[in-house]
Amino acid sequence: MSIGLRPPAPVLAGDVRADAARDAPGAPRSLWSDAWARLKRNRMAVAAGGFLLVMSTCAALAPWIPGLADPAAQDLAKGAATPSLAHPFGTDELGRDLLARVLHGGRISLLVGLVGTLVSLLIGVTWGAVAGYVGGRTDDLMMRVVDVLYALPYIFLVILLLVFFSKSLLMLFVALGLVQWLTMARIVRGQVLSLKNQTFVEAARALGAGDGAIVFRHIVPNTLGPVIVYTTLTVPAVILQEAFLSFLGLGVQPPNASWGTLVSDGAKLLALFPWLVTFPGLAMSLTLLAFNFLGDGLRDALDPHGRRDGGA
Amino acid sequence: MTTFVLRRVLLMVPTLLVIATLTFVLMRLAPGGPFMSEKDIPAKAKQELLSRYGLDRPLHVQYLAFLANAVKLEFGPSYKYPDRQVKEIIAQGFVVSAELGGWALLLALLVGVPVGTLAAIRQNRALDHVSMTLALAGVSVPSFVLAPVLVIGFSLTLLVLPAALWTGPESRVLPVLALCVSYVAYIARLTRAGMLEVLRQDYIRTARAKGLAERVVVAKHALKLGILPVVSYLGPAAARIIMGSIVIEQIFAIPGLGRYLVVGAVNRDYTLVMGVVLFYASFLLLLNLLVDLAYGWLDPRVELA
């Protein structure tokens, strides 16, 4: 059943790189190769993608990088050393190598960002797709729920959740994922509403596909463009939220450390050892910036009509 | 119009009820209680404490009593500061938080909208690229990273501004600056996108064809519709500024509402947390209503129904 998996040809808006369509006259191009061509032309987005690749590889492989110090190894004699050849980012007040701490912190921050986003993706896409496809009263009810949840000052509930229950990583994933799925549900619902009456859905139904198959095999794949864009923008949002919670002492707990906890710890010793804030802060800001650049580039490439809101 | 406002106000009731219930349930499900730390108090005194705050009554009675009191804005005395009513704490904290957040939002609008407009007029030129790259950078630097950097620069190196507290006017500068930068950046981006959309429209061409000065076309005709995305962002922005001010108040030791919320949650100060959460929620709901009204006023095509 491949009917419907092929997305409709993108309509290019006047100022959105109409030249991309002119590159290969006559040659049929899928949405994806078209988008890829447009993305590659955006140098900032490519650079951002490269940076993220390097950063996430280094962070993921941090425990196995030869020569990188153990982030937990304390050496009070070398406490709070300024950056040097042996310790490029310096050491903290307990003599732990800051470069190692930043890379290991990145592991946690990126992991939280990705898993939190995945949670929001699963809930949001399912919720939005079902609401949009079923329509009618179910849609009304489901979207009313989203409206009410939107109005909740979520962060307070997350704070309460983390203060009153365990401050485990799992709780953090759940709490952050639960905050982020609402916009995703709205985006997917809007897409599904406009897709469900198209002929490829009719064709699938005529071939005997059930509702579940139509929604998840035929309609949802066609919403991928906006979903990918929004996902790219959700990851930095989740990383930021985690850092925010860690800053209040509610996020990642010692001995684990994320960028948020590193910045938070560093801020306490700001007057004495300013590099303890600047390096983790820089690593986090650059990563967030790269995600935002990539998300912007992807939006221009995949979703020429996309509205510029959400994220940040 | 009146029915719209009425409907929205009525819709706020279930939302607030959900918030109140969730907060109540969360706090009571959680292990531990407000008097856990005072281990050595005699059983009788503890019993008296519990009955004084009504904590010995059945849960559903407590819940109903809480709801009834919340309607009257009576949350009772704080557990942590027994001689102070939650009402007073909120009133005191809110004045400080509102000043911090208000300045940040005002500054964000006063800088963000002009920058975004200029970028849109000069689309794809140097000014546009530079300001939008800066804006994206601004969006990406969290306030709690920016705040320490500002403190290093202005308080510890240049020694021109205080590093903490909320005393004189110069103590406002760094917290407001740290809080507002990402909103300046975001509002600039939104304004640019909105203006680009509007500047292409027919009525703008008509205005130009009439021979109006470009300044008038942009400032009077285009801007009114172009800042619609910004207006609709004001609701979420206020919510985020409140969240951001929690951290900023922590960093600069500012006695605002956000600080009381965190302190209250950590100390299991039930009445204080409930009061602050409900207060913030109602405040945000009201703000969103105002934003929707402003939307209808700016764009007559929007039907408020």
Interface residues (C-beta under 8 A of the other chain):
Chain A: G14 D15 M44 V148 A151 L152 P153 I155 F156 L157 I159 L160 L161 V163 F164 F165 P236 L240 A243 F244 F247 L248 V263 S264 G266 A267 L270 A271 P274 V277 T278 G281 M284 S285 L286 L288 L289 F291 N292 F293 D296 R307 R308 D309 A312
Chain B: M12 P14 T15 V18 I19 L22 T23 L26 M27 L29 A30 P31 G32 Q123 T133 L136 A137 V139 S140 V141 P142 F144 V145 A147 P148 V149 V151 I152 L156 A163 S182 Y186 R189 L190 A193 L196 R200 P229 S232 Y233 A239 I242 M243 I246 V247 Q250 I251 L261 V262 A265 V266 R268 V273 V276 V277 Y280 A281 L284 L285 N288
